[in-house]
Amino acid sequence: MGKSKSFADKMNKKDSSTHCSECGESITAVKLISSERSKKINAWRFNQRFVRVCKCNENEIIS
Ligand SMILES: [Zn+2]
């Protein structure tokens, strides 16, 4: 994977929004839903957020 860095760099210039500049892999937007209990209203709140996942951080996010 590391060998193709120059190729990855070209890809990044062409399509920087979907490829990671670190690993050159395509980035996937993953929706994470976390719940937390709000003491004020005594109810569960659900937070949705999109996280961009690539080879660099997929282990820590998906595990
Ligand atoms: Zn990456």
PDB file of the backbone (N, CA, C, O) and the ligand in Angstrom, with CONECT records:
HET     ZN  A 101       1
ATOM      1  N   MET A   1       0.832  -1.203   0.000  1.00  0.00           N
ATOM      2  CA  MET A   1       0.000   0.000   0.000  1.00  0.00           C
ATOM      3  C   MET A   1       0.869   1.256   0.000  1.00  0.00           C
ATOM      4  O   MET A   1       0.581   2.212  -0.720  1.00  0.00           O
ATOM      5  N   GLY A   2       1.935   1.255   0.809  1.00  0.00           N
ATOM      6  CA  GLY A   2       2.771   2.430   0.910  1.00  0.00           C
ATOM      7  C   GLY A   2       3.508   2.751  -0.370  1.00  0.00           C
ATOM      8  O   GLY A   2       3.867   3.902  -0.616  1.00  0.00           O
ATOM      9  N   LYS A   3       3.737   1.729  -1.192  1.00  0.00           N
ATOM     10  CA  LYS A   3       4.488   1.923  -2.432  1.00  0.00           C
ATOM     11  C   LYS A   3       3.784   2.858  -3.397  1.00  0.00           C
ATOM     12  O   LYS A   3       4.432   3.579  -4.155  1.00  0.00           O
ATOM     13  N   SER A   4       2.470   2.847  -3.371  1.00  0.00           N
ATOM     14  CA  SER A   4       1.707   3.588  -4.377  1.00  0.00           C
ATOM     15  C   SER A   4       1.418   5.014  -3.931  1.00  0.00           C
ATOM     16  O   SER A   4       0.369   5.566  -4.265  1.00  0.00           O
ATOM     17  N   LYS A   5       2.321   5.609  -3.192  1.00  0.00           N
ATOM     18  CA  LYS A   5       2.049   6.946  -2.642  1.00  0.00           C
ATOM     19  C   LYS A   5       1.928   8.009  -3.728  1.00  0.00           C
ATOM     20  O   LYS A   5       1.053   8.873  -3.666  1.00  0.00           O
ATOM     21  N   SER A   6       2.821   7.940  -4.735  1.00  0.00           N
ATOM     22  CA  SER A   6       2.739   8.947  -5.790  1.00  0.00           C
ATOM     23  C   SER A   6       1.413   8.839  -6.543  1.00  0.00           C
ATOM     24  O   SER A   6       0.803   9.840  -6.919  1.00  0.00           O
ATOM     25  N   PHE A   7       0.999   7.620  -6.745  1.00  0.00           N
ATOM     26  CA  PHE A   7      -0.296   7.415  -7.379  1.00  0.00           C
ATOM     27  C   PHE A   7      -1.412   7.954  -6.490  1.00  0.00           C
ATOM     28  O   PHE A   7      -2.351   8.592  -6.967  1.00  0.00           O
ATOM     29  N   ALA A   8      -1.298   7.695  -5.231  1.00  0.00           N
ATOM     30  CA  ALA A   8      -2.306   8.185  -4.284  1.00  0.00           C
ATOM     31  C   ALA A   8      -2.341   9.704  -4.277  1.00  0.00           C
ATOM     32  O   ALA A   8      -3.409  10.310  -4.180  1.00  0.00           O
ATOM     33  N   ASP A   9      -1.166  10.317  -4.379  1.00  0.00           N
ATOM     34  CA  ASP A   9      -1.123  11.780  -4.393  1.00  0.00           C
ATOM     35  C   ASP A   9      -1.877  12.348  -5.598  1.00  0.00           C
ATOM     36  O   ASP A   9      -2.592  13.344  -5.487  1.00  0.00           O
ATOM     37  N   LYS A  10      -1.702  11.702  -6.738  1.00  0.00           N
ATOM     38  CA  LYS A  10      -2.430  12.145  -7.931  1.00  0.00           C
ATOM     39  C   LYS A  10      -3.927  12.009  -7.716  1.00  0.00           C
ATOM     40  O   LYS A  10      -4.709  12.888  -8.078  1.00  0.00           O
ATOM     41  N   MET A  11      -4.305  10.898  -7.123  1.00  0.00           N
ATOM     42  CA  MET A  11      -5.716  10.680  -6.851  1.00  0.00           C
ATOM     43  C   MET A  11      -6.253  11.762  -5.919  1.00  0.00           C
ATOM     44  O   MET A  11      -7.371  12.249  -6.085  1.00  0.00           O
ATOM     45  N   ASN A  12      -5.434  12.126  -4.938  1.00  0.00           N
ATOM     46  CA  ASN A  12      -5.874  13.138  -3.978  1.00  0.00           C
ATOM     47  C   ASN A  12      -6.125  14.471  -4.651  1.00  0.00           C
ATOM     48  O   ASN A  12      -7.091  15.167  -4.337  1.00  0.00           O
ATOM     49  N   LYS A  13      -5.243  14.824  -5.582  1.00  0.00           N
ATOM     50  CA  LYS A  13      -5.429  16.097  -6.270  1.00  0.00           C
ATOM     51  C   LYS A  13      -6.707  16.097  -7.102  1.00  0.00           C
ATOM     52  O   LYS A  13      -7.410  17.100  -7.219  1.00  0.00           O
ATOM     53  N   LYS A  14      -6.973  14.925  -7.674  1.00  0.00           N
ATOM     54  CA  LYS A  14      -8.140  14.817  -8.534  1.00  0.00           C
ATOM     55  C   LYS A  14      -9.431  14.798  -7.712  1.00  0.00           C
ATOM     56  O   LYS A  14     -10.444  15.364  -8.123  1.00  0.00           O
ATOM     57  N   ASP A  15      -9.386  14.154  -6.568  1.00  0.00           N
ATOM     58  CA  ASP A  15     -10.605  13.921  -5.807  1.00  0.00           C
ATOM     59  C   ASP A  15     -10.299  13.980  -4.317  1.00  0.00           C
ATOM     60  O   ASP A  15     -10.363  12.971  -3.616  1.00  0.00           O
ATOM     61  N   SER A  16      -9.967  15.170  -3.848  1.00  0.00           N
ATOM     62  CA  SER A  16      -9.478  15.285  -2.481  1.00  0.00           C
ATOM     63  C   SER A  16     -10.577  15.052  -1.452  1.00  0.00           C
ATOM     64  O   SER A  16     -10.291  14.807  -0.280  1.00  0.00           O
ATOM     65  N   SER A  17     -11.809  15.126  -1.876  1.00  0.00           N
ATOM     66  CA  SER A  17     -12.889  15.028  -0.896  1.00  0.00           C
ATOM     67  C   SER A  17     -13.136  13.596  -0.455  1.00  0.00           C
ATOM     68  O   SER A  17     -13.696  13.378   0.620  1.00  0.00           O
ATOM     69  N   THR A  18     -12.734  12.613  -1.255  1.00  0.00           N
ATOM     70  CA  THR A  18     -13.078  11.239  -0.897  1.00  0.00           C
ATOM     71  C   THR A  18     -11.869  10.352  -0.660  1.00  0.00           C
ATOM     72  O   THR A  18     -12.021   9.164  -0.374  1.00  0.00           O
ATOM     73  N   HIS A  19     -10.660  10.917  -0.777  1.00  0.00           N
ATOM     74  CA  HIS A  19      -9.481  10.115  -0.509  1.00  0.00           C
ATOM     75  C   HIS A  19      -8.626  10.773   0.570  1.00  0.00           C
ATOM     76  O   HIS A  19      -8.421  11.986   0.580  1.00  0.00           O
ATOM     77  N   CYS A  20      -8.143   9.940   1.466  1.00  0.00           N
ATOM     78  CA  CYS A  20      -7.332  10.439   2.565  1.00  0.00           C
ATOM     79  C   CYS A  20      -5.939  10.802   2.057  1.00  0.00           C
ATOM     80  O   CYS A  20      -5.349  10.068   1.264  1.00  0.00           O
ATOM     81  N   SER A  21      -5.416  11.940   2.519  1.00  0.00           N
ATOM     82  CA  SER A  21      -4.072  12.339   2.111  1.00  0.00           C
ATOM     83  C   SER A  21      -3.007  11.554   2.858  1.00  0.00           C
ATOM     84  O   SER A  21      -1.846  11.552   2.448  1.00  0.00           O
ATOM     85  N   GLU A  22      -3.375  10.889   3.946  1.00  0.00           N
ATOM     86  CA  GLU A  22      -2.418  10.113   4.731  1.00  0.00           C
ATOM     87  C   GLU A  22      -2.216   8.719   4.143  1.00  0.00           C
ATOM     88  O   GLU A  22      -1.086   8.326   3.852  1.00  0.00           O
ATOM     89  N   CYS A  23      -3.298   7.976   3.967  1.00  0.00           N
ATOM     90  CA  CYS A  23      -3.183   6.581   3.540  1.00  0.00           C
ATOM     91  C   CYS A  23      -3.583   6.388   2.087  1.00  0.00           C
ATOM     92  O   CYS A  23      -3.312   5.331   1.518  1.00  0.00           O
ATOM     93  N   GLY A  24      -4.217   7.370   1.475  1.00  0.00           N
ATOM     94  CA  GLY A  24      -4.617   7.262   0.080  1.00  0.00           C
ATOM     95  C   GLY A  24      -5.851   6.416  -0.152  1.00  0.00           C
ATOM     96  O   GLY A  24      -6.290   6.239  -1.288  1.00  0.00           O
ATOM     97  N   GLU A  25      -6.403   5.898   0.920  1.00  0.00           N
ATOM     98  CA  GLU A  25      -7.611   5.088   0.783  1.00  0.00           C
ATOM     99  C   GLU A  25      -8.827   6.003   0.679  1.00  0.00           C
ATOM    100  O   GLU A  25      -8.787   7.159   1.099  1.00  0.00           O
ATOM    101  N   SER A  26      -9.896   5.474   0.119  1.00  0.00           N
ATOM    102  CA  SER A  26     -11.114   6.264   0.024  1.00  0.00           C
ATOM    103  C   SER A  26     -11.718   6.442   1.414  1.00  0.00           C
ATOM    104  O   SER A  26     -11.631   5.563   2.271  1.00  0.00           O
ATOM    105  N   ILE A  27     -12.319   7.581   1.606  1.00  0.00           N
ATOM    106  CA  ILE A  27     -12.907   7.907   2.899  1.00  0.00           C
ATOM    107  C   ILE A  27     -14.398   7.634   2.852  1.00  0.00           C
ATOM    108  O   ILE A  27     -15.087   8.023   1.908  1.00  0.00           O
ATOM    109  N   THR A  28     -14.883   6.965   3.878  1.00  0.00           N
ATOM    110  CA  THR A  28     -16.294   6.645   3.967  1.00  0.00           C
ATOM    111  C   THR A  28     -16.910   7.436   5.110  1.00  0.00           C
ATOM    112  O   THR A  28     -16.345   7.513   6.200  1.00  0.00           O
ATOM    113  N   ALA A  29     -18.047   8.009   4.858  1.00  0.00           N
ATOM    114  CA  ALA A  29     -18.755   8.701   5.933  1.00  0.00           C
ATOM    115  C   ALA A  29     -19.617   7.685   6.675  1.00  0.00           C
ATOM    116  O   ALA A  29     -20.482   7.035   6.088  1.00  0.00           O
ATOM    117  N   VAL A  30     -19.366   7.562   7.969  1.00  0.00           N
ATOM    118  CA  VAL A  30     -20.096   6.607   8.787  1.00  0.00           C
ATOM    119  C   VAL A  30     -20.923   7.375   9.801  1.00  0.00           C
ATOM    120  O   VAL A  30     -20.436   8.297  10.455  1.00  0.00           O
ATOM    121  N   LYS A  31     -22.164   6.985   9.917  1.00  0.00           N
ATOM    122  CA  LYS A  31     -23.021   7.661  10.893  1.00  0.00           C
ATOM    123  C   LYS A  31     -22.889   6.978  12.239  1.00  0.00           C
ATOM    124  O   LYS A  31     -23.157   5.783  12.369  1.00  0.00           O
ATOM    125  N   LEU A  32     -22.473   7.745  13.243  1.00  0.00           N
ATOM    126  CA  LEU A  32     -22.374   7.228  14.599  1.00  0.00           C
ATOM    127  C   LEU A  32     -23.513   7.814  15.425  1.00  0.00           C
ATOM    128  O   LEU A  32     -23.794   9.011  15.370  1.00  0.00           O
ATOM    129  N   ILE A  33     -24.143   6.962  16.172  1.00  0.00           N
ATOM    130  CA  ILE A  33     -25.207   7.432  17.054  1.00  0.00           C
ATOM    131  C   ILE A  33     -24.782   7.140  18.485  1.00  0.00           C
ATOM    132  O   ILE A  33     -24.540   5.991  18.857  1.00  0.00           O
ATOM    133  N   SER A  34     -24.697   8.177  19.263  1.00  0.00           N
ATOM    134  CA  SER A  34     -24.357   7.998  20.666  1.00  0.00           C
ATOM    135  C   SER A  34     -25.524   8.466  21.522  1.00  0.00           C
ATOM    136  O   SER A  34     -26.229   9.413  21.173  1.00  0.00           O
ATOM    137  N   SER A  35     -25.711   7.803  22.623  1.00  0.00           N
ATOM    138  CA  SER A  35     -26.798   8.201  23.509  1.00  0.00           C
ATOM    139  C   SER A  35     -26.217   8.694  24.821  1.00  0.00           C
ATOM    140  O   SER A  35     -25.214   8.179  25.316  1.00  0.00           O
ATOM    141  N   GLU A  36     -26.851   9.673  25.352  1.00  0.00           N
ATOM    142  CA  GLU A  36     -26.424  10.157  26.659  1.00  0.00           C
ATOM    143  C   GLU A  36     -27.653  10.588  27.448  1.00  0.00           C
ATOM    144  O   GLU A  36     -28.625  11.098  26.890  1.00  0.00           O
ATOM    145  N   ARG A  37     -27.589  10.373  28.737  1.00  0.00           N
ATOM    146  CA  ARG A  37     -28.745  10.724  29.552  1.00  0.00           C
ATOM    147  C   ARG A  37     -28.619  12.170  30.004  1.00  0.00           C
ATOM    148  O   ARG A  37     -27.622  12.574  30.602  1.00  0.00           O
ATOM    149  N   SER A  38     -29.638  12.922  29.708  1.00  0.00           N
ATOM    150  CA  SER A  38     -29.647  14.323  30.115  1.00  0.00           C
ATOM    151  C   SER A  38     -30.256  14.453  31.501  1.00  0.00           C
ATOM    152  O   SER A  38     -31.398  14.053  31.727  1.00  0.00           O
ATOM    153  N   LYS A  39     -29.500  15.006  32.415  1.00  0.00           N
ATOM    154  CA  LYS A  39     -30.014  15.153  33.782  1.00  0.00           C
ATOM    155  C   LYS A  39     -31.083  16.228  33.871  1.00  0.00           C
ATOM    156  O   LYS A  39     -31.997  16.143  34.691  1.00  0.00           O
ATOM    157  N   LYS A  40     -30.962  17.235  33.025  1.00  0.00           N
ATOM    158  CA  LYS A  40     -31.934  18.335  33.053  1.00  0.00           C
ATOM    159  C   LYS A  40     -33.348  17.862  32.768  1.00  0.00           C
ATOM    160  O   LYS A  40     -34.285  18.180  33.500  1.00  0.00           O
ATOM    161  N   ILE A  41     -33.488  17.096  31.691  1.00  0.00           N
ATOM    162  CA  ILE A  41     -34.828  16.678  31.288  1.00  0.00           C
ATOM    163  C   ILE A  41     -35.097  15.226  31.625  1.00  0.00           C
ATOM    164  O   ILE A  41     -36.159  14.695  31.300  1.00  0.00           O
ATOM    165  N   ASN A  42     -34.138  14.577  32.277  1.00  0.00           N
ATOM    166  CA  ASN A  42     -34.278  13.196  32.718  1.00  0.00           C
ATOM    167  C   ASN A  42     -34.735  12.269  31.591  1.00  0.00           C
ATOM    168  O   ASN A  42     -35.672  11.486  31.746  1.00  0.00           O
ATOM    169  N   ALA A  43     -34.065  12.378  30.487  1.00  0.00           N
ATOM    170  CA  ALA A  43     -34.416  11.529  29.360  1.00  0.00           C
ATOM    171  C   ALA A  43     -33.167  11.260  28.526  1.00  0.00           C
ATOM    172  O   ALA A  43     -32.157  11.954  28.641  1.00  0.00           O
ATOM    173  N   TRP A  44     -33.265  10.257  27.706  1.00  0.00           N
ATOM    174  CA  TRP A  44     -32.127   9.919  26.848  1.00  0.00           C
ATOM    175  C   TRP A  44     -32.108  10.813  25.629  1.00  0.00           C
ATOM    176  O   TRP A  44     -33.129  11.054  24.985  1.00  0.00           O
ATOM    177  N   ARG A  45     -30.948  11.284  25.340  1.00  0.00           N
ATOM    178  CA  ARG A  45     -30.756  12.066  24.119  1.00  0.00           C
ATOM    179  C   ARG A  45     -29.890  11.266  23.172  1.00  0.00           C
ATOM    180  O   ARG A  45     -28.947  10.590  23.585  1.00  0.00           O
ATOM    181  N   PHE A  46     -30.216  11.351  21.917  1.00  0.00           N
ATOM    182  CA  PHE A  46     -29.414  10.658  20.917  1.00  0.00           C
ATOM    183  C   PHE A  46     -28.719  11.667  20.023  1.00  0.00           C
ATOM    184  O   PHE A  46     -29.348  12.550  19.439  1.00  0.00           O
ATOM    185  N   ASN A  47     -27.444  11.520  19.932  1.00  0.00           N
ATOM    186  CA  ASN A  47     -26.667  12.404  19.073  1.00  0.00           C
ATOM    187  C   ASN A  47     -26.226  11.645  17.837  1.00  0.00           C
ATOM    188  O   ASN A  47     -25.664  10.553  17.925  1.00  0.00           O
ATOM    189  N   GLN A  48     -26.485  12.230  16.705  1.00  0.00           N
ATOM    190  CA  GLN A  48     -26.036  11.645  15.448  1.00  0.00           C
ATOM    191  C   GLN A  48     -24.912  12.491  14.886  1.00  0.00           C
ATOM    192  O   GLN A  48     -24.993  13.719  14.854  1.00  0.00           O
ATOM    193  N   ARG A  49     -23.870  11.821  14.449  1.00  0.00           N
ATOM    194  CA  ARG A  49     -22.849  12.589  13.756  1.00  0.00           C
ATOM    195  C   ARG A  49     -22.196  11.714  12.703  1.00  0.00           C
ATOM    196  O   ARG A  49     -22.126  10.492  12.835  1.00  0.00           O
ATOM    197  N   PHE A  50     -21.730  12.359  11.675  1.00  0.00           N
ATOM    198  CA  PHE A  50     -21.035  11.643  10.624  1.00  0.00           C
ATOM    199  C   PHE A  50     -19.539  11.747  10.850  1.00  0.00           C
ATOM    200  O   PHE A  50     -18.999  12.825  11.097  1.00  0.00           O
ATOM    201  N   VAL A  51     -18.886  10.602  10.760  1.00  0.00           N
ATOM    202  CA  VAL A  51     -17.444  10.559  10.937  1.00  0.00           C
ATOM    203  C   VAL A  51     -16.830  10.028   9.652  1.00  0.00           C
ATOM    204  O   VAL A  51     -17.317   9.061   9.066  1.00  0.00           O
ATOM    205  N   ARG A  52     -15.762  10.671   9.229  1.00  0.00           N
ATOM    206  CA  ARG A  52     -15.084  10.223   8.018  1.00  0.00           C
ATOM    207  C   ARG A  52     -14.059   9.165   8.390  1.00  0.00           C
ATOM    208  O   ARG A  52     -13.136   9.419   9.164  1.00  0.00           O
ATOM    209  N   VAL A  53     -14.232   7.987   7.833  1.00  0.00           N
ATOM    210  CA  VAL A  53     -13.415   6.842   8.210  1.00  0.00           C
ATOM    211  C   VAL A  53     -12.555   6.402   7.040  1.00  0.00           C
ATOM    212  O   VAL A  53     -13.046   6.233   5.924  1.00  0.00           O
ATOM    213  N   CYS A  54     -11.269   6.218   7.302  1.00  0.00           N
ATOM    214  CA  CYS A  54     -10.372   5.618   6.332  1.00  0.00           C
ATOM    215  C   CYS A  54      -9.451   4.655   7.085  1.00  0.00           C
ATOM    216  O   CYS A  54      -9.676   4.371   8.262  1.00  0.00           O
ATOM    217  N   LYS A  55      -8.418   4.156   6.410  1.00  0.00           N
ATOM    218  CA  LYS A  55      -7.519   3.194   7.049  1.00  0.00           C
ATOM    219  C   LYS A  55      -6.874   3.753   8.313  1.00  0.00           C
ATOM    220  O   LYS A  55      -6.560   3.002   9.236  1.00  0.00           O
ATOM    221  N   CYS A  56      -6.678   5.058   8.355  1.00  0.00           N
ATOM    222  CA  CYS A  56      -5.986   5.685   9.489  1.00  0.00           C
ATOM    223  C   CYS A  56      -6.737   5.514  10.798  1.00  0.00           C
ATOM    224  O   CYS A  56      -6.132   5.322  11.853  1.00  0.00           O
ATOM    225  N   ASN A  57      -8.063   5.583  10.723  1.00  0.00           N
ATOM    226  CA  ASN A  57      -8.801   5.614  11.987  1.00  0.00           C
ATOM    227  C   ASN A  57      -9.918   4.583  12.072  1.00  0.00           C
ATOM    228  O   ASN A  57     -10.693   4.602  13.028  1.00  0.00           O
ATOM    229  N   GLU A  58     -10.023   3.677  11.092  1.00  0.00           N
ATOM    230  CA  GLU A  58     -11.163   2.759  11.108  1.00  0.00           C
ATOM    231  C   GLU A  58     -11.133   1.838  12.321  1.00  0.00           C
ATOM    232  O   GLU A  58     -12.184   1.480  12.852  1.00  0.00           O
ATOM    233  N   ASN A  59      -9.943   1.452  12.761  1.00  0.00           N
ATOM    234  CA  ASN A  59      -9.871   0.535  13.894  1.00  0.00           C
ATOM    235  C   ASN A  59     -10.436   1.156  15.160  1.00  0.00           C
ATOM    236  O   ASN A  59     -11.191   0.515  15.891  1.00  0.00           O
ATOM    237  N   GLU A  60     -10.072   2.389  15.416  1.00  0.00           N
ATOM    238  CA  GLU A  60     -10.540   2.992  16.655  1.00  0.00           C
ATOM    239  C   GLU A  60     -12.017   3.369  16.602  1.00  0.00           C
ATOM    240  O   GLU A  60     -12.677   3.446  17.638  1.00  0.00           O
ATOM    241  N   ILE A  61     -12.533   3.605  15.403  1.00  0.00           N
ATOM    242  CA  ILE A  61     -13.927   4.013  15.297  1.00  0.00           C
ATOM    243  C   ILE A  61     -14.863   2.815  15.227  1.00  0.00           C
ATOM    244  O   ILE A  61     -15.908   2.805  15.878  1.00  0.00           O
ATOM    245  N   ILE A  62     -14.502   1.818  14.452  1.00  0.00           N
ATOM    246  CA  ILE A  62     -15.423   0.720  14.235  1.00  0.00           C
ATOM    247  C   ILE A  62     -15.358  -0.315  15.358  1.00  0.00           C
ATOM    248  O   ILE A  62     -16.338  -1.020  15.596  1.00  0.00           O
ATOM    249  N   SER A  63     -14.248  -0.417  16.035  1.00  0.00           N
ATOM    250  CA  SER A  63     -14.129  -1.430  17.091  1.00  0.00           C
ATOM    251  C   SER A  63     -15.027  -1.102  18.284  1.00  0.00           C
ATOM    252  O   SER A  63     -15.051  -1.850  19.262  1.00  0.00           O
TER     253      SER A  63
HETATM  254 ZN    ZN A 101      -6.230   7.715   6.027  1.00  0.00          ZN2+
END
